Amino acid sequence: MEKGDLAAVVLPAYGLPEIDRALLEVLGDVPVLDGVPAVSWRGATGHTALADDLVSLAIAASGLAAGRMPPTVGVREPIHLAGRPIPRAPFDVSEPGVLVVGAGLWGRGTALVVSRAD
């Protein structure tokens, strides 16, 4: 994976404080992710009976296919956390992939790159 390969980083968070924590704790300092927008949809999808990660994967795949990714719900002003933009509106994507980070259960974390099949 190289810089420019990812359209977004999807995080397991319910709001801005959790997005900030996830960026710092889950991703740390990963140069290939510098400047890549970070989003979280859990605040919009609610508790989905332990299927949050699957819902995030479905939204990410749909966004890639459409060429447009949904923003983090509730962000009213343009902000940056840990050097990454947190989009407040849907944004166009041309990059081939999205990194979906899952919280897992009982401390088990996951990360999956969803990419276009072209």
C-alpha positions in Angstrom: 0.0 0.0 0.0 1.3 3.4 -1.0 0.4 7.0 -0.3 -2.6 7.9 -2.5 -4.0 4.3 -2.5 -6.7 5.1 0.2 -9.7 7.3 -0.1 -10.6 7.1 3.6 -10.0 5.5 7.0 -13.3 4.2 8.6 -13.0 4.1 12.4 -15.0 2.3 15.1 -16.2 5.4 16.9 -19.5 7.1 18.0 -18.4 10.7 18.1 -15.5 13.1 17.7 -13.8 12.2 21.0 -13.8 8.6 20.1 -12.6 9.3 16.5 -9.7 11.2 18.0 -8.9 8.4 20.4 -9.1 5.8 17.6 -6.9 7.8 15.4 -4.2 8.0 18.0 -4.5 4.5 19.6 -5.6 2.3 16.7 -3.6 3.8 13.9 -0.8 5.7 15.6 1.7 7.3 13.3 1.3 5.6 9.9 2.9 7.8 7.2 0.9 6.2 4.4 -2.3 7.5 6.0 -1.1 11.1 6.4 -3.9 13.4 5.2 -6.3 10.6 4.4 -9.9 11.6 5.6 -11.1 9.7 8.7 -14.8 8.9 9.0 -17.1 7.0 11.4 -20.6 6.0 10.7 -21.5 4.3 14.0 -23.2 7.4 15.3 -25.5 7.2 12.3 -26.2 3.5 12.2 -26.6 2.9 15.9 -26.1 -0.4 17.7 -26.5 -3.0 15.0 -26.3 -6.1 17.2 -22.6 -6.6 16.9 -22.6 -6.1 13.2 -21.1 -2.6 13.3 -18.0 -3.7 11.4 -20.0 -5.4 8.7 -22.2 -2.3 8.3 -19.1 -0.2 7.9 -17.7 -2.6 5.3 -20.9 -2.4 3.3 -21.0 1.4 3.4 -17.3 1.6 2.4 -17.8 -0.8 -0.5 -20.9 1.1 -1.6 -19.1 4.4 -1.4 -16.2 3.1 -3.4 -18.5 1.8 -6.1 -20.4 5.1 -6.3 -17.2 7.2 -6.1 -18.6 9.2 -3.2 -18.1 8.5 0.5 -20.5 9.6 3.2 -19.2 11.9 6.0 -19.1 11.5 9.7 -22.6 12.5 10.9 -22.8 15.5 13.2 -19.6 17.3 12.1 -20.7 20.9 11.5 -17.3 22.7 11.0 -14.3 21.5 9.0 -11.9 20.0 11.5 -8.7 17.9 11.6 -7.8 15.4 14.2 -4.4 13.9 14.4 -3.5 15.5 11.1 -6.4 14.0 9.2 -9.5 15.8 7.9 -12.9 14.7 9.3 -15.3 15.4 6.4 -18.6 17.1 7.2 -20.2 16.5 3.8 -20.1 13.6 1.3 -16.8 13.6 -0.6 -15.7 12.3 -4.0 -13.3 9.4 -4.1 -11.0 8.3 -6.9 -8.5 6.3 -4.9 -8.8 2.5 -5.2 -9.3 1.6 -1.5 -10.7 2.3 1.9 -9.2 1.1 5.2 -11.9 -0.1 7.6 -10.7 -0.5 11.2 -12.9 -2.6 13.4 -13.0 -2.6 17.2 -13.8 -6.2 17.5 -14.9 -7.7 20.8 -13.0 -8.2 24.0 -10.0 -6.3 22.6 -9.7 -8.0 19.2 -9.1 -5.4 16.6 -9.4 -5.8 12.8 -8.3 -3.9 9.8 -9.4 -4.6 6.2 -8.7 -2.7 3.0 -11.8 -2.7 0.8 -10.8 -2.0 -2.8 -12.4 -1.7 -6.2 -12.4 -4.8 -8.4 -11.3 -2.9 -11.5 
